[in-house]
Amino acid sequence: MKKLLTLLFAFAFSSLSWSQMKISGTVKDATNEVLPGANILEKGTLNGTNTDFDGKFQLTVKEGAILVVSFSGFETQEITVGGKTIFDITLKEGLQLDEVVITGSRTPARSNTSSPLPVDIVGVKELQATGQTTFDKALQYKIPSFNTVNTPVNDATSLLDPYEIRNMGPSRTLILINGKRKNLSSLLYTQTSPGRGETGADISGIPTDAIKSIQILRDGASAQYGSDAIAGVMNIILKDDYKNGSATFRSGVTGEGDGEMLGVSINNGDKIGSGKGFINYTIDFSKTALANRPGIVDAEGEAADFGADINDVREFLSRRPDAGNINGSPETTAAKFLVNGAVDLNEKSQLYFNAAYVYKKVNSFANYRTPYWRTLDDYPYLANFFPGSNPTNPRGYDGYVPTFEGNLNDYNGTIGFKSKLNDWNVDASVTFGGNEQTYSISNSHNGNVVLSPTTWVDSNNNGIVDLGELSESSQLYRENSPISFDPGGTAFNHVVGNIDISKVLSDQVSIALGAEFRTENFEVIEGGLASYDGGGADSFAGNRPENSGNFNRYNLGGYLSLDWDINKDFLINGTVRAENYSDFGSTFVWKTSSRYKFADDKYTLRASVSTGFRAPTLHQIYTQKAQYSFVPGQGIQVGGLVNNVSPQARLLGIPKLNAEESTNFTVGIGGKPFKNFSFTIDYYSIAVDDRIVLSTELTPPNTQAFAGLSDVSFFVNAIDTKTSGLDFVFSYNRLEVGNGKLGFNLSGNYTIENERDGAVKNPAFAANSGQSVVNATQEALFFTSRPKTKWILGTTYDIGKFGFSVNNTYFGKTTFKQQGLDSNLRTEFTPKIVTDFGVNFNVDKNWTISFNANNILDVLPEWSFKAENANGQAILNDPAQVKTQSNLITFNQRYSQMTYDGYHFSQLGSLFNLSVNYKF
């Protein structure tokens, strides 16, 4: 019996050995170039491998196995092993896998070349090649119609820079993650800078290493996706590979030796179950030090603004030429976590999920309070609060600089179910997302007179508080003030439920329909008493109880979409959508688009026309606060932002907000006339009615309701606008030069018009008092504060183990009409070209070293005055008046590089980055 068992075991072992075999081979392209990273999979199993740096692979498979060989940008091949052990495989170029467009249409996916809509597709390697430290800054140097810029005065804005597509503001671009709506930030931009009065999603917090590709739809898409998609849609597609993990170490420094950056990230994954289930995760930690770029402050301007003795000002500036100001790029610490995955429930059903959490801490500063601005005559206790080294003041008091610390928590997650039922594709999901920003103020004080009623004695019996009757115990603040404050913050969250159903009815017709339910909640978090009482902390007032609270709304929408391929060349798409909001009612929008291919599919004509809408955000409806701002010639003043549902709004006669409405038109042509060359040219026109704006600062009525405020502002549907322009993309790649491959990509955006259409719709309060909610400064921020044209010329050359890239970004003219600037003048930022250089060295199949020198020529923004007329030219002919005007818009040269209201691109000068990547 034992011999029989031994014989059976030996037979089974020999049979098993005979059924398995070891194979090897090389994968190349049609030009005989090896393809590192190509995927070889034994069909029907999870057994597979990838080619190494030399395009070679080894794998143990069953003798009768079929190999599935794939690589991005090439046609997938299936090869039967058939007893063969050595393979020489050649893949043909085909549809690029990352060009399957899922953005802009609800019907089953189509390739980019046949899409009736203009879509930019950017892979993660292209983003990483920019050398930029955050995702939004990388897009700035890859997408011409995308712009973002650091704001001159940071405060809460330091947590999240405003961005926009086609000069339409951050709130008119919808952000999706894997096709699902991402939550808005809780931050409302209220500074007088680009993006004023709007809010957007925090895309800077998304770790680049977690991204597979980006699809940017440059067309209105409210009919497909609902509110916020007037300018376009950005769909961030996450990595879905459980193999090919890597770890990256990043470091960097500016050419000035500051702004040091250190970061480390890990991206990896694993399979789930026996099917195609996977999980991919990313962990990213980074810290960036302060990069300070203050200006040299003008003494005469300071003395005039603050009514100070010129000698005192000069003495202080002799020791602190920048007046102690700290501005530039703040110290930032970030931790980012993201996971993406899916599990096959059966052959036709899948459970999918993704989740992300981002924590950011930012340390920035308010304007320095100089000793001639915050004087000991007015605040004698400051010498005890902020002792210094000034020999002319008690205890060396030399002013102080309040700090601003911000903490951001942003999270989002989606869980969904996909299935195929009777050839219908069904996708049901629920998405959660939120953003909370809380702040703290240090090195400041509450200098307001707020009395304790239990300690004040009316010794004169006149019912009036006389200075002689006050004691230290009578003062709640001033000499009794804390120097650190909790001003509160804001929070926003939403819950979104989606169900999307689609089917290919025939070779010619596809249909899609679906519904969305969304609930949103905006919270204004109350600050500590000392942060707002009597006017609050010196630099950043906290949220008062009457302005704080939770505010909620919900909406329900549904859509129907139909694609009809009239023939193999001609496609027509139509989409309609109805939506109802709990706070302002219903809306109905539609879209139709078409595409026609000709000349053997080498060229494609495409066009679309649509209507759209943008709902006012809860931030715009409910934000009310006092805020500090710089008023030219008057220094820092306290203004009030009045919301549209407050008693103050009723006193001013401010109407409630309605949704914006838009009409979009796009027409373009794309083509691939010969191998390796492709192009697209698209014209767009966007008309927006009842655009919501944050008004300029208006003088309020002289009533108790507005006591202590230098001005008031509020949100209002104030203007109609029209924007049009051209987008260009030209690509010529894989050219054989020497022993390497050369590639070119030229893309550009040119704004034809971006302007107000018709008169400003002023509320009665503004019109009756001779004021307007939109002034010249506002007009410039809306329409000319982004480059009129922007071009990106990228060149790559790959040879052996090296890859080289040179990127030139041209920022065109930008025009401002800053607060306080004489109406006969304007400022223009000079067109500039920023040059970036990068090199990659593939040490072996696991290690890659990358070096980037961004802005290698150390190009900085430059501006100059331009005369609007003869009166303006007379000002420019007088150096004294020029100096006065310059001081007005730079806060006496504190912000000499960018002016107080903004500039056309963010630059700290040259930036050098080094990264080391290890593939697992």
Residue pairs with C-beta under 8 A, 6 or more apart in sequence:
18 63
19 62
19 63
20 60
20 61
20 62
20 63
21 60
21 61
21 62
21 63
21 81
21 83
21 85
22 58
22 59
22 60
22 85
23 58
23 59
23 60
23 61
23 81
23 84
23 85
23 86
23 87
24 56
24 57
24 58
24 59
24 85
24 86
24 87
25 56
25 57
25 86
25 87
25 88
25 89
26 34
26 51
26 54
26 55
26 56
26 57
26 87
26 88
26 89
27 34
27 35
27 38
27 40
27 51
27 55
27 57
27 69
27 71
27 89
27 90
27 91
28 34
28 35
28 55
28 88
28 89
28 90
28 91
29 35
29 74
29 90
29 91
29 92
29 93
30 90
30 91
30 92
30 93
31 736
33 741
34 51
34 54
34 55
34 56
35 51
35 55
35 71
35 74
35 91
36 51
36 52
36 53
36 54
36 55
36 845
37 50
37 51
37 71
37 244
38 50
38 51
38 55
38 57
38 69
38 70
38 71
38 91
39 48
39 50
39 68
39 69
39 70
39 71
40 48
40 49
40 50
40 51
40 57
40 59
40 67
40 68
40 69
41 47
41 48
41 67
41 68
41 69
41 70
42 48
42 59
42 61
42 62
42 65
42 66
42 67
42 68
43 65
43 66
43 67
43 68
43 78
44 66
46 271
46 274
47 59
47 60
47 61
48 59
49 57
49 58
49 59
50 57
50 243
50 244
51 57
52 845
53 801
53 842
53 844
53 845
54 845
61 67
61 81
62 81
63 81
63 83
64 80
64 81
64 82
65 80
65 81
66 78
66 79
66 80
66 81
67 78
67 79
67 80
67 81
67 87
68 76
68 77
68 78
69 76
69 77
69 78
69 79
69 89
69 91
70 76
70 77
71 91
72 96
72 97
72 98
73 93
73 94
73 96
73 97
74 91
74 92
74 93
74 94
75 91
75 92
75 93
75 94
75 95
77 89
77 91
79 87
79 89
95 111
98 121
98 123
98 212
98 213
99 111
99 112
99 113
99 121
100 109
100 110
100 111
100 112
101 109
101 110
101 111
101 112
101 115
101 117
101 119
101 121
101 215
102 109
102 179
102 215
102 235
102 237
103 119
103 176
103 179
103 215
103 216
103 217
103 233
103 235
104 115
104 117
104 119
104 215
104 217
104 219
104 221
104 224
104 233
105 115
105 117
105 224
105 512
105 561
105 563
105 573
106 224
106 500
106 502
106 512
106 513
106 514
106 559
106 561
106 575
107 502
107 510
107 511
107 512
107 561
107 562
107 563
107 573
108 425
108 502
108 504
108 510
112 119
112 121
113 601
113 604
113 670
113 672
114 571
114 595
114 597
114 604
115 595
115 606
116 571
116 573
116 593
116 594
116 595
116 606
116 607
116 608
117 217
117 218
117 219
117 593
117 606
117 608
117 666
118 217
118 218
118 219
118 606
118 666
118 668
118 680
118 682
118 727
119 215
119 216
119 217
119 218
120 143
120 214
120 215
120 216
120 218
120 729
121 213
121 214
121 215
121 216
122 139
122 142
122 143
122 213
122 214
122 216
123 212
123 213
124 208
124 209
124 211
124 212
124 213
124 239
126 142
127 135
127 138
127 139
127 142
127 208
127 211
127 214
128 138
128 208
128 209
128 850
129 796
129 805
129 838
129 840
129 852
130 137
130 138
130 141
130 142
130 807
130 836
130 838
130 852
130 854
131 836
131 838
131 850
131 852
131 853
131 854
131 911
131 913
132 138
132 140
132 141
132 854
133 250
133 252
133 261
133 263
133 286
133 288
133 913
134 204
134 208
135 203
135 204
135 206
135 207
135 208
135 211
136 148
136 161
136 163
136 203
136 204
137 148
137 204
137 906
138 208
139 146
139 148
139 163
139 203
139 214
140 146
140 147
140 148
140 809
140 905
141 792
141 807
141 809
141 834
141 836
142 792
143 165
143 216
143 747
143 792
144 727
144 728
144 747
144 748
144 749
144 790
144 791
144 792
145 165
145 166
145 218
145 725
145 727
145 749
145 790
146 163
146 164
146 165
146 216
147 163
147 164
147 165
147 167
147 786
147 787
147 790
148 161
148 162
148 163
148 164
148 906
149 161
149 162
149 194
149 902
149 903
149 904
149 905
149 906
150 161
150 329
150 906
151 157
151 158
151 161
151 162
151 189
151 191
151 193
151 194
151 195
151 902
152 193
152 327
152 895
152 898
152 899
152 900
152 901
152 902
152 903
153 191
153 193
153 327
153 367
153 630
153 895
153 900
154 327
154 330
154 362
154 364
154 365
154 404
155 191
155 364
155 366
155 404
155 540
156 187
156 404
156 406
156 437
156 439
157 187
157 189
157 191
157 193
158 330
158 332
158 362
158 364
158 404
158 406
159 187
159 360
159 362
159 406
159 408
159 437
160 185
160 187
160 200
160 202
160 204
160 408
161 204
161 906
162 169
162 170
162 189
162 193
162 194
162 195
162 198
162 200
163 170
163 173
163 195
163 200
163 203
164 170
164 172
164 173
164 194
164 195
164 200
164 231
164 786
165 172
165 173
165 216
165 218
165 231
165 232
165 234
166 218
166 231
166 232
166 684
166 686
166 723
166 725
166 749
166 751
167 723
167 751
167 754
167 783
167 786
168 230
168 231
168 686
168 688
168 723
169 195
169 198
169 231
169 782
170 189
170 195
170 198
170 199
170 200
171 198
171 199
171 200
171 228
171 614
171 617
172 228
172 229
172 230
172 231
172 614
173 200
173 228
173 229
173 231
173 232
173 233
173 234
174 181
174 221
174 225
174 226
174 227
174 228
174 229
174 232
174 233
174 234
175 181
175 182
175 200
175 201
175 203
175 233
175 234
175 236
176 182
176 225
176 233
176 234
176 235
176 236
177 206
177 235
177 236
177 238
177 354
177 356
177 412
177 414
178 235
178 236
178 237
178 238
178 340
178 352
178 354
178 414
179 235
180 414
180 416
180 429
180 431
180 496
180 498
181 225
181 226
181 431
181 433
181 494
181 496
181 518
182 201
182 236
182 412
182 433
183 201
183 410
183 412
183 433
183 434
183 435
183 492
183 493
183 494
184 199
184 200
184 201
184 435
184 492
184 494
184 617
184 619
185 199
185 200
185 201
185 202
185 410
185 435
185 437
185 492
186 199
186 435
186 436
186 437
186 489
186 490
186 491
186 492
186 522
186 523
186 619
187 199
187 435
187 437
187 490
188 197
188 198
188 199
188 490
188 617
188 619
188 620
188 623
189 195
189 196
189 197
189 198
189 199
190 196
190 197
190 623
190 627
190 641
190 694
191 629
192 629
192 777
192 781
192 819
192 900
192 901
193 781
193 901
193 902
194 781
194 785
194 786
194 902
196 694
196 778
196 781
197 620
197 692
197 693
197 694
197 715
199 617
199 619
199 620
202 358
202 408
202 410
202 435
203 234
203 236
205 334
205 336
205 358
205 360
205 408
205 410
206 236
206 336
206 338
206 356
206 358
207 265
207 282
207 284
207 336
207 338
209 246
209 248
209 265
209 267
209 282
209 284
210 238
210 239
210 267
210 280
210 282
210 284
210 338
210 340
210 356
211 236
211 237
211 238
211 239
212 237
212 238
212 239
212 240
212 241
213 237
214 234
214 235
214 236
214 237
215 234
215 235
215 237
216 232
216 233
216 234
216 235
217 232
217 233
217 234
217 235
218 232
218 666
218 682
218 684
218 727
219 232
219 608
219 610
219 664
219 666
219 684
220 229
220 230
220 231
220 232
220 591
220 610
220 611
220 612
220 662
220 664
220 686
221 229
221 232
221 233
221 591
221 610
221 612
222 229
222 230
222 577
222 589
222 591
222 610
222 611
222 612
222 613
222 614
222 662
223 559
223 561
223 575
223 576
223 577
223 589
223 590
223 591
223 610
223 611
223 612
224 233
224 559
224 561
224 575
224 577
224 591
225 233
226 516
226 555
226 557
226 577
226 579
227 555
227 579
227 613
227 614
227 615
227 659
228 614
228 615
229 612
230 612
230 613
230 614
230 660
230 662
230 664
230 686
230 688
231 686
238 280
238 338
238 340
238 354
239 267
239 269
239 280
239 282
239 340
240 278
240 280
240 340
240 342
241 269
241 278
241 280
242 269
242 270
242 271
242 272
242 278
242 279
242 280
243 269
244 919
244 920
245 266
245 267
245 268
245 269
245 919
245 920
246 266
246 267
246 268
246 917
246 918
246 919
246 920
247 264
247 265
247 266
247 267
247 917
247 918
247 920
248 263
248 264
248 265
248 266
248 267
248 915
248 916
248 917
248 918
249 263
249 264
249 915
249 916
250 261
250 262
250 263
250 264
250 265
250 286
250 913
250 914
250 915
251 260
251 261
251 262
251 263
251 913
251 914
251 915
252 259
252 260
252 261
252 911
252 912
252 913
252 914
253 259
253 260
253 261
253 911
253 912
254 291
254 908
254 909
254 910
254 911
254 912
255 858
255 909
255 910
255 911
255 912
256 291
256 908
256 909
258 289
258 290
258 291
258 292
259 288
259 289
259 290
259 291
259 328
259 329
259 908
259 911
260 288
260 289
261 286
261 287
261 288
261 289
261 913
262 286
262 287
263 284
263 285
263 286
263 287
264 284
264 285
264 286
265 282
265 283
265 284
265 285
266 282
266 283
266 284
267 280
267 281
267 282
268 280
268 281
268 920
269 278
269 279
269 280
269 281
270 278
270 279
271 277
271 278
271 279
272 278
272 279
272 341
272 342
272 343
273 343
273 344
275 343
275 344
276 342
276 344
277 341
277 342
277 343
277 344
278 341
278 342
279 339
279 340
279 341
280 339
280 340
280 341
281 337
281 338
281 339
281 340
282 336
282 337
282 338
282 339
283 336
283 337
284 334
284 335
284 336
284 337
285 334
285 335
285 336
286 332
286 333
286 334
287 331
287 332
287 333
287 334
288 329
288 331
288 332
288 333
289 331
290 326
290 328
290 329
290 330
290 331
290 363
291 328
291 329
291 908
292 326
292 327
292 328
293 327
293 328
293 897
293 908
294 322
294 323
294 325
294 326
294 327
294 328
294 894
295 322
295 325
295 890
295 893
295 894
295 895
295 896
295 897
296 321
296 322
296 893
296 896
297 317
297 321
297 322
297 323
297 325
297 892
297 893
297 894
298 883
298 887
298 892
298 893
299 310
299 313
299 314
299 317
300 310
300 883
300 887
301 883
301 884
301 887
301 892
301 893
302 308
302 313
302 317
302 323
302 370
302 372
302 892
303 309
303 310
303 313
303 372
304 633
305 633
305 634
305 635
305 892
306 313
306 370
306 372
306 373
306 635
308 372
308 373
309 372
312 371
312 372
312 392
313 370
313 372
315 392
316 323
316 370
316 371
316 372
316 390
316 398
316 399
317 323
319 398
320 368
322 894
323 368
323 370
323 892
323 894
324 368
324 370
324 399
324 401
325 365
325 367
325 368
325 401
325 894
326 364
326 365
326 368
326 401
327 365
327 894
327 895
328 908
329 908
330 362
330 363
330 364
330 365
331 362
331 363
331 364
332 360
332 361
332 362
332 363
333 360
333 361
333 362
334 358
334 359
334 360
334 361
335 358
335 359
336 356
336 357
336 358
336 359
337 356
337 357
337 358
338 354
338 355
338 356
338 357
339 353
339 354
339 355
339 356
340 353
340 354
341 352
341 353
341 354
342 350
342 351
342 352
342 353
343 350
343 351
343 352
344 350
345 351
348 419
348 420
348 421
349 417
349 418
349 419
349 420
350 417
350 418
350 419
351 415
351 416
351 417
352 414
352 415
352 416
352 417
352 418
353 413
353 414
353 415
353 416
354 413
354 414
355 411
355 412
355 413
355 414
356 410
356 411
356 412
356 413
357 409
357 410
357 411
358 408
358 409
358 410
358 411
359 407
359 408
359 409
360 406
360 407
360 408
360 410
361 405
361 406
361 407
361 408
362 405
362 406
362 408
363 403
363 404
363 405
364 403
364 404
364 405
364 406
365 401
365 402
365 403
365 404
366 401
366 402
366 403
366 404
366 444
366 539
366 540
366 628
367 401
367 539
367 630
367 636
367 891
367 894
368 399
368 400
368 401
369 399
369 400
369 401
369 402
369 538
369 539
370 399
371 390
371 393
371 397
371 398
371 399
373 399
373 635
374 382
374 399
374 400
374 447
374 538
376 382
376 383
376 393
376 394
376 397
378 447
379 445
379 447
379 478
380 479
381 478
381 479
382 397
382 400
382 445
383 393
383 394
383 395
383 397
384 395
384 479
385 400
385 445
385 481
385 483
386 397
386 398
386 399
386 400
386 443
387 395
387 396
387 397
388 395
388 396
388 397
388 398
388 399
389 396
389 398
390 396
390 397
390 398
400 443
400 444
401 443
402 441
402 442
402 443
402 444
402 537
402 538
402 539
402 540
403 441
403 442
403 443
403 444
404 439
404 441
404 539
404 540
405 439
405 440
405 441
405 442
406 437
406 438
406 439
407 437
407 438
407 439
407 440
407 489
408 435
408 436
408 437
409 434
409 435
409 436
409 437
410 434
410 435
410 436
411 432
411 433
411 434
411 435
412 431
412 432
412 433
412 434
413 431
413 432
413 433
414 429
414 430
414 431
414 432
415 429
415 430
416 427
416 428
416 429
416 430
416 498
417 426
417 427
417 428
417 429
418 425
418 426
418 427
419 425
419 426
420 426
423 503
423 504
424 501
424 502
424 503
425 500
425 501
425 502
425 503
426 499
426 500
426 501
427 498
427 499
427 500
427 501
428 498
428 499
428 500
429 497
429 498
429 499
430 495
430 496
430 497
430 498
431 494
431 495
431 496
431 497
431 498
432 493
432 494
432 495
432 496
433 493
433 494
433 496
434 491
434 492
434 493
434 494
435 491
435 492
435 493
436 489
436 490
436 491
436 492
437 489
437 490
437 491
438 488
438 489
438 525
439 486
439 487
439 488
439 489
439 540
440 484
440 485
440 486
440 487
441 484
441 485
441 486
441 487
441 531
441 537
441 539
441 540
442 483
442 484
442 485
443 483
443 484
444 483
444 484
444 485
444 537
444 538
444 539
444 540
445 477
445 478
445 481
445 482
445 483
445 537
445 538
446 477
446 478
446 481
446 482
446 485
446 530
446 531
446 533
446 534
446 535
446 536
446 537
446 538
447 477
447 478
447 481
447 538
448 477
448 478
448 533
448 534
448 535
448 536
449 475
449 477
449 478
449 534
450 475
450 476
450 477
450 533
450 534
451 465
451 470
451 474
451 475
451 476
452 473
452 474
452 475
452 476
455 471
455 473
455 474
456 465
456 469
456 470
456 474
457 469
458 464
458 465
458 469
459 469
460 466
460 469
472 479
472 480
476 530
476 533
476 534
477 530
477 533
477 534
481 530
482 530
485 527
485 528
485 530
485 531
485 536
485 537
485 540
485 542
486 527
486 528
486 531
486 542
487 527
487 528
487 531
487 532
487 536
487 537
487 540
487 541
487 542
487 543
488 524
488 525
488 526
488 527
488 528
488 531
488 542
488 543
488 548
489 525
489 543
490 522
490 523
490 524
490 525
490 619
491 521
491 522
491 523
491 525
492 520
492 521
492 522
492 523
492 618
492 619
493 520
493 521
494 518
494 519
494 520
494 521
495 518
495 519
496 516
496 517
496 518
497 516
497 517
497 518
498 514
498 515
498 516
499 514
499 515
500 512
500 513
500 514
501 512
501 513
501 514
502 510
502 511
502 512
502 513
503 510
503 511
503 512
504 510
505 511
507 565
508 564
508 565
508 566
509 562
509 563
509 564
509 565
510 562
510 563
511 560
511 561
511 562
511 563
512 559
512 560
512 561
512 562
513 558
513 559
513 560
513 561
514 558
514 559
515 556
515 557
515 558
515 559
516 556
516 557
516 558
517 554
517 555
517 556
518 554
518 555
518 556
518 557
519 552
519 553
519 554
520 552
520 553
520 554
520 618
521 550
521 551
521 552
521 618
522 550
522 551
522 552
522 617
522 618
522 619
522 622
523 548
523 549
523 550
523 551
524 543
524 547
524 548
524 549
524 551
524 622
524 623
524 625
525 543
525 548
526 542
526 543
526 544
526 545
526 548
527 536
527 541
527 542
527 543
527 544
528 542
530 536
530 537
531 537
531 541
531 542
531 543
532 541
532 542
532 543
532 544
532 626
535 541
535 626
535 638
535 708
536 542
536 626
539 628
540 628
541 625
541 626
541 627
541 628
541 638
543 625
544 625
544 626
547 624
547 625
547 643
549 622
551 618
551 621
551 622
552 618
553 581
553 582
553 583
553 618
554 581
554 582
555 579
555 580
555 581
555 582
555 615
556 579
556 580
557 577
557 578
557 579
557 580
558 577
558 578
558 579
559 575
559 576
559 577
559 578
560 575
560 576
560 577
561 573
561 574
561 575
562 573
562 574
562 575
563 571
563 572
563 573
564 571
564 572
564 573
565 571
566 572
568 597
569 596
569 597
569 598
569 601
570 594
570 595
570 596
570 597
571 594
571 595
571 596
572 592
572 593
572 594
573 591
573 592
573 593
573 594
574 590
574 591
574 592
575 590
575 591
575 592
576 588
576 589
576 590
576 591
577 588
577 589
577 590
578 586
578 587
578 588
579 586
579 587
579 588
579 589
579 613
580 586
580 587
581 587
581 615
581 659
583 621
584 615
584 616
584 656
584 657
584 658
584 659
587 613
587 659
587 661
589 610
589 611
589 612
589 613
590 610
590 611
591 608
591 609
591 610
591 611
592 608
592 609
592 610
593 606
593 607
593 608
593 609
593 610
594 606
594 607
594 608
595 604
595 605
595 606
596 604
596 605
596 606
597 603
597 604
597 605
598 604
598 605
602 671
602 672
602 673
603 669
603 670
603 671
603 673
604 669
604 670
604 671
605 667
605 668
605 669
606 666
606 667
606 668
606 669
606 670
606 682
607 665
607 666
607 667
607 668
608 664
608 665
608 666
608 667
609 663
609 664
609 665
609 666
610 663
610 664
611 661
611 662
611 663
611 664
612 661
612 662
612 663
612 664
613 659
613 660
613 661
613 662
614 659
614 660
614 662
614 692
615 659
616 657
616 658
616 659
616 692
616 715
620 644
620 657
620 692
620 694
620 715
621 643
621 644
621 645
621 656
621 657
621 715
622 643
622 645
623 641
623 643
624 640
624 641
624 642
624 643
624 646
624 648
625 640
625 641
626 638
626 639
626 640
626 641
626 709
627 638
627 639
627 640
627 641
628 636
628 637
628 638
628 639
629 636
629 637
629 639
629 697
630 636
630 637
630 819
630 891
630 900
631 637
631 697
631 710
631 711
631 819
631 820
632 818
632 819
632 820
632 821
632 888
632 889
632 900
633 820
633 888
634 710
637 710
637 711
638 708
638 709
638 710
639 697
639 709
639 710
639 711
639 712
639 713
640 648
640 700
640 706
640 709
640 711
640 712
640 713
641 694
641 712
641 713
641 714
642 648
642 649
642 652
642 654
642 712
642 713
642 714
643 649
643 714
643 715
644 654
644 655
644 656
644 657
644 714
644 715
644 716
645 656
647 705
648 705
648 706
648 712
649 714
651 701
651 703
651 705
652 700
652 701
652 712
652 714
652 763
652 765
653 763
653 764
653 765
654 714
654 716
654 763
654 765
655 716
655 717
655 763
657 692
657 715
657 716
657 717
658 690
658 717
659 690
660 688
660 689
660 690
660 691
660 692
660 717
661 688
661 689
661 690
662 686
662 687
662 688
662 689
663 686
663 687
664 684
664 685
664 686
664 687
665 684
665 685
666 682
666 683
666 684
666 685
667 682
667 683
668 680
668 681
668 682
668 683
668 727
669 680
669 681
670 678
670 679
670 680
670 681
671 678
671 679
671 680
672 678
676 732
676 733
676 734
676 735
677 730
677 731
677 732
678 729
678 730
678 731
679 728
679 729
679 730
679 731
680 727
680 728
680 729
681 726
681 727
681 728
681 729
682 726
682 727
683 724
683 725
683 726
684 723
684 724
684 725
684 726
684 727
685 722
685 723
685 724
686 722
686 723
686 724
687 720
687 721
687 722
687 723
687 757
688 720
688 721
688 722
688 723
689 720
690 717
690 720
690 761
691 717
691 718
691 719
691 720
691 721
692 715
692 716
692 717
692 718
693 715
693 716
693 718
693 719
693 773
693 774
693 778
693 782
694 713
694 714
694 715
695 713
695 714
695 715
695 716
695 718
695 766
695 773
695 774
695 778
696 713
696 772
696 773
696 774
696 775
696 777
696 778
697 710
697 711
697 712
697 713
698 711
698 712
698 713
698 765
698 766
698 769
698 771
698 773
699 711
699 769
699 771
700 706
700 709
700 711
700 712
701 765
706 712
714 773
716 761
716 763
716 773
717 761
718 760
718 761
718 762
718 773
718 774
719 756
719 757
719 758
719 760
719 761
719 774
719 782
720 756
720 757
720 758
721 754
721 755
721 756
721 757
721 782
721 783
722 753
722 754
722 755
722 757
723 751
723 753
723 754
723 755
724 751
724 752
724 753
724 754
725 749
725 750
725 751
725 752
725 753
725 754
726 748
726 749
726 750
726 752
727 747
727 748
727 749
728 746
728 747
728 748
728 749
728 750
729 745
729 746
729 747
730 744
730 745
730 746
730 747
731 743
731 744
731 745
731 746
732 743
732 744
732 745
733 741
733 743
733 744
733 745
733 796
734 741
734 743
735 741
735 742
735 743
735 744
736 742
737 797
738 799
739 799
739 800
740 797
740 798
740 799
740 800
741 797
741 798
741 799
742 795
742 796
742 797
743 794
743 795
743 796
743 797
744 793
744 794
744 795
745 792
745 793
745 794
745 795
746 791
746 792
746 793
746 794
747 791
747 792
748 789
748 790
748 791
748 792
749 789
749 790
749 791
750 788
750 789
751 786
751 788
751 789
754 782
754 783
754 784
755 783
756 774
756 779
756 782
756 783
760 772
760 773
760 774
762 771
762 772
762 773
763 773
766 772
766 773
776 817
776 823
777 816
777 817
777 818
777 819
777 821
777 901
779 817
780 815
780 816
780 817
780 818
780 826
780 901
781 816
781 901
781 902
784 814
784 815
784 816
785 814
785 815
785 816
785 901
785 902
785 904
786 814
786 904
787 811
787 812
787 813
787 814
787 831
787 904
787 905
788 812
788 813
788 814
789 810
789 812
789 813
790 809
790 810
790 811
790 812
791 809
791 810
791 812
792 807
792 808
792 809
792 810
793 807
793 808
793 810
794 805
794 806
794 807
794 808
795 805
795 806
795 807
796 803
796 804
796 805
797 803
797 804
797 805
798 804
801 841
801 842
801 843
802 839
802 840
802 841
802 842
803 839
803 840
803 842
804 838
804 839
804 840
805 836
805 837
805 838
805 839
806 835
806 836
806 837
806 838
807 835
807 836
807 837
807 838
808 833
808 834
808 835
808 836
809 833
809 834
809 836
810 831
810 832
810 833
811 829
811 831
811 832
811 833
811 834
811 904
811 905
812 831
812 904
813 828
813 829
813 830
813 831
813 904
814 828
814 829
814 903
814 904
815 826
815 827
815 828
815 829
816 826
816 827
816 828
816 829
816 863
816 889
816 899
816 901
816 902
817 826
817 827
818 827
818 888
818 889
818 899
818 900
818 901
819 889
819 900
819 901
820 888
820 889
821 827
821 885
821 888
821 889
822 872
822 875
822 885
823 868
824 867
824 868
824 869
824 871
824 872
824 875
825 865
825 866
825 867
825 868
825 872
825 875
825 876
825 885
826 865
826 866
826 868
827 863
827 864
827 865
827 866
827 889
827 899
828 863
828 864
828 866
829 861
829 862
829 863
829 903
829 904
830 861
830 862
830 863
830 864
832 859
832 861
832 862
832 904
832 905
833 859
834 854
834 855
834 857
834 859
834 905
834 907
835 855
835 856
835 857
835 859
836 852
836 853
836 854
836 855
836 856
837 852
837 853
837 856
838 850
838 851
838 852
838 853
839 850
839 851
840 848
840 849
840 850
841 848
841 849
841 850
842 848
843 849
845 919
846 918
846 919
847 916
847 917
847 918
847 919
848 916
848 917
848 919
849 914
849 915
849 916
849 917
850 913
850 914
850 915
850 916
850 917
851 912
851 913
851 914
852 911
852 912
852 913
852 914
853 910
853 911
853 912
854 910
854 911
854 912
854 913
855 907
855 909
855 910
855 911
856 910
857 910
858 909
858 910
859 907
860 897
860 907
860 909
861 897
861 898
861 903
861 904
861 905
861 907
863 899
863 903
865 875
865 876
865 882
865 885
865 886
866 872
867 873
867 875
867 876
875 881
875 882
875 885
876 882
886 893
886 896
887 893
889 899
889 900
889 901
890 896
890 899
890 900
891 900
894 900
897 903
